[in-house]
Amino acid sequence: MLCALLTLFPGAVRPYLDESILGIAQRQGLLQVECVDFREFTHDRHRTVDDRPFGGGPGMVLKPEPIFEAVEVTEQRLGVFHKVLLCPRGRRFDQAKARELSECERLLLLCGRYEGFDERIRTGMEWDEISLGDFVLAGGELAALSVLEASVRLIPGVLGCAESAISESFETELFDYPHYTRPRVFRGMEVPEILISGDHGAVARWRRAEAERLTALHREPPVPPAPHTDSDDQPDPSGT
Ligand SMILES: C[S@@+](CC[C@H](N)C(=O)[O-])C[C@H]1O[C@@H](n2cnc3c(N)ncnc32)[C@H](O)[C@@H]1O
């Protein structure tokens, strides 16, 4: 995968990109990341990337010109990308989306800052708008790194053991089962006997049962449909 990460803070993301899974994937040649500082695409003396909002209000808005130019120059140089815009109002990121993005040959991630983007950045290019969740970060960098890491670890060959990605939470309808390693007893807490039994069938059944138990414990049960009442049959007085 070739990833272009458009950010005003390449120095903040680079160290993370070079560690652990993302670093390994790059060293294996399975991932290449180009950090593009869109401030480099300004043409004024102050290298201005933001400006006050039309209509007034708080905060500063990211200007369209440097971002359009950064995307266009990057695509001229490296080819067409699947373009992701990180923003709170995007579709909530999940494992299915990570799997979909892991198949992209070229993935561009655009990180906002301040009050966010001039709306023409959204409307003037085709974006896959992704949110990390219902909260507001100061910038898109942590969201971009999360999206990239979740996707890259699903690229075949990146994880040491491909099986670990298959049994994980969200890959099935169940959360992952509990894991234990040495020592067998730690501060009086023992590893479940069955995991040391050598009985692979029993271990598999125990893990399945534990995954079901934890899923039931940590996920809300589905909301049952509201019971039908007589008032549902009355005509709507507003006529709508
Ligand atoms: C302070 S936020 C802007 C928030 C915006 N004014 C709003 O209320 O939706 C600045 C940037 O951080 C990023 N960001 C913030 N929260 C995010 C989230 N939940 N998911 C993805 N990106 C987020 C986006 O790139 C956004 O443009």
The ligand as an SDF file (V2000), in Angstrom:
LIG
                    3D

 27 29  0  0  0  0  0  0  0  0999 V2000
  -11.2940   20.5510   16.1060 C   0  0  0  0  0  0  0  0  0  0  0  0
  -11.6820   19.4620   14.8010 S   0  0  0  0  0  0  0  0  0  0  0  0
  -12.9540   20.3200   13.9480 C   0  0  0  0  0  0  0  0  0  0  0  0
  -14.2830   20.0050   14.4840 C   0  0  0  0  0  0  0  0  0  0  0  0
  -15.4360   20.6280   13.7230 C   0  0  0  0  0  0  0  0  0  0  0  0
  -15.5030   22.0410   13.9240 N   0  0  0  0  0  0  0  0  0  0  0  0
  -16.7280   19.9980   14.1800 C   0  0  0  0  0  0  0  0  0  0  0  0
  -17.3200   20.4670   15.1310 O   0  0  0  0  0  0  0  0  0  0  0  0
  -17.0970   18.9560   13.5900 O   0  0  0  0  0  0  0  0  0  0  0  0
  -10.3260   19.5950   13.7280 C   0  0  0  0  0  0  0  0  0  0  0  0
  -10.0550   18.3940   12.8760 C   0  0  0  0  0  0  0  0  0  0  0  0
   -9.8070   17.2590   13.6910 O   0  0  0  0  0  0  0  0  0  0  0  0
  -10.1920   16.0750   13.0230 C   0  0  0  0  0  0  0  0  0  0  0  0
  -11.1350   15.3580   13.8730 N   0  0  0  0  0  0  0  0  0  0  0  0
  -11.6730   15.7990   15.0190 C   0  0  0  0  0  0  0  0  0  0  0  0
  -12.4700   14.8800   15.5670 N   0  0  0  0  0  0  0  0  0  0  0  0
  -12.4500   13.8010   14.7500 C   0  0  0  0  0  0  0  0  0  0  0  0
  -13.0850   12.5220   14.7650 C   0  0  0  0  0  0  0  0  0  0  0  0
  -13.9170   12.1780   15.7250 N   0  0  0  0  0  0  0  0  0  0  0  0
  -12.8190   11.6820   13.7510 N   0  0  0  0  0  0  0  0  0  0  0  0
  -11.9770   12.0190   12.7610 C   0  0  0  0  0  0  0  0  0  0  0  0
  -11.3510   13.2210   12.6870 N   0  0  0  0  0  0  0  0  0  0  0  0
  -11.5720   14.1010   13.6690 C   0  0  0  0  0  0  0  0  0  0  0  0
  -10.8050   16.5080   11.6960 C   0  0  0  0  0  0  0  0  0  0  0  0
   -9.8620   16.3590   10.6730 O   0  0  0  0  0  0  0  0  0  0  0  0
  -11.1620   17.9590   11.9450 C   0  0  0  0  0  0  0  0  0  0  0  0
  -11.1810   18.7130   10.7600 O   0  0  0  0  0  0  0  0  0  0  0  0
  1  2  1  0
  2  3  1  0
  2 10  1  0
  3  4  1  0
  4  5  1  0
  5  6  1  0
  5  7  1  0
  7  8  2  0
  7  9  1  0
 10 11  1  0
 11 12  1  0
 11 26  1  0
 12 13  1  0
 13 14  1  0
 13 24  1  0
 14 15  1  0
 14 23  1  0
 15 16  2  0
 16 17  1  0
 17 18  1  0
 17 23  2  0
 18 19  1  0
 18 20  2  0
 20 21  1  0
 21 22  2  0
 22 23  1  0
 24 25  1  0
 24 26  1  0
 26 27  1  0
M  CHG  2   2   1   9  -1
M  END
$$$$
